[in-house]
Amino acid sequence: MQIKDQLPRIFQANLARLFERVIQPAMEALPVHSSLESGEAATMDQILDRAAAQVDNYTANEAAKAFTLTLAATFERQLSIWARAVHRDNATDMPKVRGFQDCLAVCAELAGIDVGQSDLGADLTEMFMAANVVRHGEGSSCDRLKTMAPALWDDAANDYHDLLAGPPIASEHLRIRTGDLVRYIRATTRFWGLADPLPMAVIEPPYRIAITGGEIP
C-alpha cells in the first residue's frame, strides 16, 4: 500500500479528533449571551454585569476565529503533504503552487474531486479567507471575504460589541458562529473522505448539527 493512499484517512481522523477533543469542548465551555443589554443602568452591579456579558461574547468570537485559523492551517499543511506524497509515489515532479487556492486545485485534480459539488470548494475557500482575515486584519482578504460571505458580518446584531477604541474596523466585526465552524470541519473531513481510496471511506462526515450550548456570537 502506498503512502499516498493511507494519508487521506489519517488526515481525516486527525481533523476529527482536533475538532471533537479540542475545538468543540473549548467552545462549549465559553459563556455566551443571546443578546446584550444597553441603555441606562439602574445600579453599578448592572453596569458591571453588562460589561462582563460583552466581554464573554467578544471572547467567544475571538476563540471561534482562532479555531478557524487552526483548521485552515492544519488542512493547508495536509494538502501540501499529500500532494508531495502523490508525486513521490508516482515518480513525477511536484508542480509549483502559490498559496492555498493553487494547492487545493492541484490536490482536487489529483483526487478527482469536483470541489464545486455541495459547496465543498466554497466552504473551504471561505474558511481559508476567514483565516487570512483573522491573521492579517484589514486588506484584500477582508474585502474579498465581505463580498464572498457577507453573512459573516452583521452590524445590526445586538449580541456583539467591538471592544476596540476608535472607529469601527471591518475585520474586527467578522463573526464566526457555531454553524460556520461545523461547515468548516465538515468540508475539510469530507474532502479527505472523497480522496480516500481505501475500503469504507467516510465520505459524509457526521457534522450536521450545531455544537450544543447555543450559537457562538
C-alpha positions as CSV (number, residue, x, y, z in Angstrom):
1,M,0.0,0.0,0.0
2,Q,1.4,3.4,-1.0
3,I,1.7,6.2,1.5
4,K,-0.5,8.5,-0.6
5,D,-3.4,6.0,-0.2
6,Q,-3.0,6.0,3.6
7,L,-2.7,9.7,4.2
8,P,-6.3,10.8,3.5
9,R,-7.8,8.6,6.2
10,I,-5.1,9.7,8.7
11,F,-5.7,13.4,7.9
12,Q,-9.5,12.9,8.2
13,A,-9.1,11.2,11.6
14,N,-6.7,13.9,12.9
15,L,-9.0,16.7,11.9
16,A,-12.0,14.9,13.6
17,R,-10.0,14.4,16.8
18,L,-8.9,18.1,16.8
19,F,-12.5,19.2,16.5
20,E,-14.1,16.8,18.9
21,R,-11.4,16.9,21.6
22,V,-10.3,20.5,21.5
23,I,-12.4,22.8,19.5
24,Q,-15.9,21.6,20.4
25,P,-15.2,21.3,24.2
26,A,-13.5,24.6,24.3
27,M,-16.4,26.4,22.6
28,E,-19.0,24.7,24.8
29,A,-17.1,25.8,27.9
30,L,-17.3,29.5,27.0
31,P,-20.2,31.6,28.4
32,V,-22.3,33.3,25.7
33,H,-25.3,35.5,25.8
34,S,-28.1,35.6,23.1
35,S,-28.4,39.4,23.5
36,L,-26.5,42.3,25.2
37,E,-28.4,44.8,27.2
38,S,-27.9,48.5,26.6
39,G,-29.4,51.8,27.8
40,E,-29.3,53.4,31.2
41,A,-28.4,51.0,34.0
42,A,-30.0,51.2,37.4
43,T,-27.0,50.1,39.5
44,M,-23.3,49.7,39.3
45,D,-23.7,46.0,39.5
46,Q,-25.9,46.1,36.4
47,I,-23.3,48.1,34.6
48,L,-20.6,45.5,35.5
49,D,-22.8,42.6,34.6
50,R,-23.5,44.1,31.2
51,A,-19.8,44.7,30.6
52,A,-19.0,41.2,31.6
53,A,-21.5,39.8,29.1
54,Q,-20.0,41.9,26.3
55,V,-16.5,40.5,27.2
56,D,-18.0,37.0,27.2
57,N,-19.4,37.3,23.7
58,Y,-16.3,39.0,22.4
59,T,-14.0,36.4,23.8
60,A,-16.2,33.5,22.3
61,N,-16.0,35.1,18.9
62,E,-12.2,35.5,19.2
63,A,-11.9,31.9,20.1
64,A,-14.0,30.8,17.1
65,K,-11.9,33.0,14.8
66,A,-8.7,31.4,16.3
67,F,-10.1,27.9,15.7
68,T,-10.9,28.8,12.1
69,L,-7.3,29.8,11.7
70,T,-6.2,26.5,13.3
71,L,-8.4,24.4,11.0
72,A,-7.3,26.2,7.9
73,A,-3.6,25.9,8.7
74,T,-3.9,22.2,9.5
75,F,-5.8,21.5,6.3
76,E,-3.4,23.5,4.2
77,R,-0.4,21.6,5.7
78,Q,-2.2,18.3,5.0
79,L,-2.8,19.3,1.3
80,S,0.9,20.0,0.9
81,I,2.0,16.8,2.5
82,W,-0.5,14.7,0.4
83,A,0.4,16.4,-2.9
84,R,4.1,15.7,-2.4
85,A,3.4,12.1,-1.4
86,V,1.3,11.5,-4.6
87,H,4.0,12.9,-6.8
88,R,6.7,11.0,-5.0
89,D,4.8,7.7,-5.2
90,N,4.0,8.3,-8.9
91,A,7.6,9.4,-9.6
92,T,6.5,12.7,-11.0
93,D,7.6,16.2,-10.4
94,M,5.6,18.3,-7.9
95,P,4.3,21.4,-9.7
96,K,5.0,24.8,-8.2
97,V,2.0,26.1,-6.3
98,R,1.3,29.5,-4.9
99,G,-0.9,29.6,-1.9
100,F,-3.9,27.7,-0.7
101,Q,-6.1,28.0,-3.8
102,D,-3.4,26.6,-6.1
103,C,-2.7,23.7,-3.7
104,L,-6.4,22.9,-3.3
105,A,-6.8,22.9,-7.1
106,V,-3.8,20.6,-7.6
107,C,-5.0,18.2,-4.8
108,A,-8.6,18.1,-6.1
109,E,-7.4,17.3,-9.6
110,L,-5.1,14.5,-8.3
111,A,-8.0,13.0,-6.3
112,G,-10.6,13.5,-9.0
113,I,-12.7,15.7,-6.7
114,D,-15.1,18.3,-8.1
115,V,-14.8,21.0,-5.4
116,G,-17.9,22.7,-6.8
117,Q,-20.2,19.9,-5.5
118,S,-22.3,20.6,-2.4
119,D,-20.5,23.9,-1.8
120,L,-17.4,22.0,-0.8
121,G,-15.0,24.3,-2.6
122,A,-16.9,27.4,-1.4
123,D,-16.7,26.4,2.2
124,L,-13.0,25.5,2.0
125,T,-12.2,28.8,0.3
126,E,-14.4,30.8,2.8
127,M,-12.6,29.0,5.7
128,F,-9.2,30.0,4.3
129,M,-10.2,33.6,3.6
130,A,-11.6,33.9,7.1
131,A,-8.3,32.6,8.5
132,N,-6.4,35.2,6.4
133,V,-8.6,38.0,7.9
134,V,-8.0,36.6,11.4
135,R,-4.3,36.6,10.7
136,H,-3.8,39.9,8.9
137,G,-6.9,42.1,9.7
138,E,-7.7,44.7,7.1
139,G,-6.7,44.1,3.5
140,S,-7.6,42.4,0.2
141,S,-8.7,39.2,2.0
142,C,-11.1,41.1,4.2
143,D,-12.6,42.9,1.1
144,R,-12.9,39.6,-0.8
145,L,-14.5,37.8,2.1
146,K,-17.1,40.5,2.7
147,T,-18.1,40.1,-1.0
148,M,-17.9,36.3,-0.9
149,A,-19.6,35.7,2.5
150,P,-21.5,38.8,3.7
151,A,-23.4,36.7,6.3
152,L,-20.2,36.7,8.3
153,W,-20.8,40.3,9.1
154,D,-23.9,41.6,10.9
155,D,-23.5,45.1,12.2
156,A,-27.2,45.2,13.3
157,A,-26.9,42.3,15.7
158,N,-27.4,43.0,19.3
159,D,-25.2,40.2,20.7
160,Y,-21.8,41.7,19.9
161,H,-19.9,44.8,20.7
162,D,-16.5,45.6,19.4
163,L,-14.2,46.3,22.4
164,L,-11.6,48.2,20.4
165,A,-11.4,52.0,20.8
166,G,-11.7,54.2,17.8
167,P,-13.7,54.0,14.5
168,P,-15.1,50.6,13.5
169,I,-12.7,48.2,11.8
170,A,-14.3,45.8,9.4
171,S,-12.0,42.8,10.2
172,E,-12.9,43.2,13.9
173,H,-16.6,42.7,13.1
174,L,-16.0,39.3,11.4
175,R,-18.4,36.8,13.1
176,I,-17.7,33.1,13.2
177,R,-20.6,31.2,14.6
178,T,-21.3,27.6,15.5
179,G,-22.7,26.7,12.1
180,D,-19.6,28.2,10.4
181,L,-17.2,26.0,12.4
182,V,-19.3,23.0,11.7
183,R,-19.3,23.8,8.0
184,Y,-15.5,24.1,8.0
185,I,-14.8,20.9,9.8
186,R,-17.3,19.1,7.6
187,A,-15.7,20.4,4.4
188,T,-12.2,19.5,5.4
189,T,-13.1,16.0,6.6
190,R,-15.3,15.4,3.6
191,F,-12.5,16.4,1.2
192,W,-10.3,13.7,2.7
193,G,-13.2,11.2,2.6
194,L,-13.6,11.8,-1.1
195,A,-9.8,11.5,-1.6
196,D,-9.7,8.2,0.4
197,P,-9.2,5.2,-2.0
198,L,-9.4,2.6,0.8
199,P,-12.5,0.5,1.6
200,M,-15.1,2.0,4.0
201,A,-14.1,5.6,3.4
202,V,-16.2,8.1,5.3
203,I,-17.4,10.4,2.6
204,E,-20.2,12.0,4.6
205,P,-18.8,13.1,8.0
206,P,-21.4,13.3,10.8
207,Y,-21.1,17.1,11.3
208,R,-24.6,18.3,10.6
209,I,-25.8,19.9,13.7
210,A,-24.5,22.9,15.7
211,I,-22.4,22.5,18.8
212,T,-24.5,22.2,21.8
213,G,-24.7,25.2,24.1
214,G,-26.1,27.7,21.6
215,E,-24.8,29.9,18.8
216,I,-21.3,31.4,19.1
217,P,-21.8,35.2,18.9
